[in-house]
Structures are given as C-alpha cells and as structure tokens.
Amino acid sequence: TEYRAQGFDAARVPNSGGLKQKGDLTGVPGVHVEVKCAGRIQILDWLAQAEAEAPAGDMPAVHFRLSSRARSTGWYVALTLDDFVDLLKRASA
C-alpha cells in the first residue's frame, strides 16, 4: 500500500472489518480507516460508518476512489473539517 511505501506498518483487516476488529486498515496510528472503491460515491454514508466504528481517540477517515473502468480516479481521503484543522495544527507544531 501507499502507507507501507511511506514507512507505516499498514495491513488490511481480514474480512474488511466484518469481524470483531472494525476498519479496513491497521498500522495507521490514531486513524480509523474505512476503504471504499465504488461506482458511486456515498461519502456521507461512509463517513457516518467511519465515525460510528472509530475507537475513542482515533480520527475517522474514509479512503475512497471510483471503481468505474471508464472513469478511474486516484485515491482520496475524507474527514471532518475539525479533524483536518487538527492535522494542520499538528503539522505546523
């Protein structure tokens, strides 16, 4: 994954979080990652899922892209504005 290329010990969660452990990736410290690859973007539903399943103290984030072969896109990350501002503050500290 791109996270591994950047030095993170990231790995997919078995059954895409369908078991006891929620989320789709491990090894991204402080972030609860939901991964979505779909033909139609349903960001509000996906964010609601990430927020509901994120452990206390973890930032819920949705990693997503379109799956359509006709319109392939890169990966994007969605999170709340408050969490984004928090990331900016941490980066400038």
DAHUHU-V16229 format. One record per residue. N is the residue number from 0. SS is DSSP state (H for helix, E for strand, L for the rest). PHI is phi in radians with two decimals (none if undefined). Layout:
((N:SS:PHI) (N:SS:PHI))
This chain:
((0:L:none) (1:H:-1.09) (2:H:-1.07) (3:H:-1.09) (4:H:-1.07) (5:L:-1.68) (6:L:1.68) (7:L:-1.51) (8:L:-1.56) (9:L:-1.47) (10:E:-2.62) (11:E:-1.22) (12:L:-1.44) (13:H:-0.97) (14:H:1.04) (15:H:0.83) (16:H:1.36) (17:L:-1.36) (18:L:-1.70) (19:L:-1.09) (20:L:-1.40) (21:L:-1.59) (22:L:1.63) (23:L:-1.96) (24:E:-2.37) (25:E:-1.96) (26:L:1.52) (27:L:-1.95) (28:L:-1.00) (29:L:1.32) (30:E:-2.23) (31:E:-1.67) (32:E:-1.79) (33:E:-1.90) (34:E:-1.94) (35:E:-2.31) (36:E:-2.30) (37:E:-2.48) (38:L:-1.36) (39:L:-2.41) (40:L:-1.45) (41:L:-2.17) (42:H:-1.04) (43:H:-1.15) (44:H:-1.13) (45:H:-1.16) (46:H:-1.13) (47:H:-1.06) (48:H:-1.10) (49:H:-1.06) (50:H:-1.16) (51:H:-1.21) (52:H:-1.69) (53:L:-1.19) (54:L:-1.10) (55:L:-0.96) (56:L:1.60) (57:L:-1.61) (58:E:-1.45) (59:E:-1.31) (60:E:-2.47) (61:E:-1.87) (62:E:-1.75) (63:E:-2.56) (64:E:-2.76) (65:E:-1.37) (66:L:-1.71) (67:L:-1.06) (68:L:-1.17) (69:L:-1.26) (70:L:-2.43) (71:L:-1.24) (72:L:-2.20) (73:L:-1.37) (74:L:-1.51) (75:E:-2.25) (76:E:-2.21) (77:E:-2.04) (78:L:-2.69) (79:L:-1.23) (80:H:-1.08) (81:H:-1.03) (82:H:-1.18) (83:H:-1.11) (84:H:-1.09) (85:H:-1.05) (86:H:-1.08) (87:H:-1.09) (88:H:-1.11) (89:H:-1.11) (90:H:-1.18) (91:H:-1.61) (92:L:-1.36))
